[in-house]
Amino acid sequence: MARGGVFCIEGQWHRDLNERGSVLPTLELLERLGKIRFIHKDAATRDELFYFVDRWLLKQYADYRVGFFAMHGEPSRLCLTDWESVALADVADLMAGRCEGRRLYFGSCSVLRASDAVLRDFLETTGAALICGFTREVDWVESAAFETVLLDVLANGQRHNAAELRMGSAHWAPLASYLGFRVIYANGRAWRPPVRPRVPAQPAAASRVAAPREA
């Protein structure tokens, strides 16, 4: 069976150009393990984001059915840089009617804390099979570990609820719950993992939440 395809657009996480944090090593690891194929592009502006999304939705990339948006986030918004953000509704308008069968993962802090109405409107507009992501701030390393499993399941799972079944298992549900993972399906059904474990307080660490914006 052909490996599932993942199309990733990554925002610019850091103000300091010397910083090298990226989701690319996670994608490369999964590719080397024979789990996925991927295309990875960087975007720092709204125009760049829209250009690559528009290209991804061409027929020639139909087998890259997982869209991975790796960037800072806020409820209902994707943040490409400290000062450049895009509303989910605007992304939905660009994708309108062009995402049949595709699975969209927002690897960003808090984006899935948007209201059910906003997320269901997004699915209805785009035609995507599901959207998933986090409802809280997430630690970089924890989310990267989570993604090594999630991306494989999204890209290769034959059942539409494959991610729910795997991330809701006894092994992964505690981490999924701790990260605030959530899935919304095209039929309107919402799912969260059933367990929220007690986790000791941790020192502050790099996360995927949007940095405060300068005036």
Secondary structure by P-SEA (a helix, b strand, c coil): cccbbbbbbbccccccccccccaaaaaaaaaaaccccbbbbbbccaaaaaaaaaaaaccccccccbbbbbbbbcccbbbccccbbbbaaaaaaaaccccccbbbbccccccccccaaaaaaaaaaacccbbbbbcccccaaaaaaaaaaaaaaaacccccaaaaaaaaccccaaaaaaabbbbbccccccccccccccccccccccccccccccc
